[in-house]
Amino acid sequence: SMRGPRMEDARRAIGTFVDDLLKPEDEASLLVFNHATRVLAGWTSDRAVLREALAGALPTGGTAIYDAIDTALPLFAHRNHPRAAIVLVSDGAD
């Protein structure tokens, strides 16, 4: 459901977040989800790693949004910096 313009809009929004809104010392992790959740990039402050992982993300399948959140939450126990948030980009269908 995130094919075409929706995915391109999501890529731009995430790119803006990573490149313009995060502080240089902030870390981010990138997960994608459909019927399953996959970690594409672990916690990193390297923006190139995040951009590359995002560029390779292909939209397929459904939207198991609650499963994605359930997978993401334990990752917060293993980060280097105390500041953290989940930024979820979806078309809203579950």
Secondary structure, 3 states (H helix, E strand, C coil): CCCCHHHHHHHHHHHHHHHHHCCCCCCEEEEEECCCEEEEEEEECCHHHHHHHHHCCCCCCCCCHHHHHHHHHHHHHHCCCCCCCCCCCCCCCC
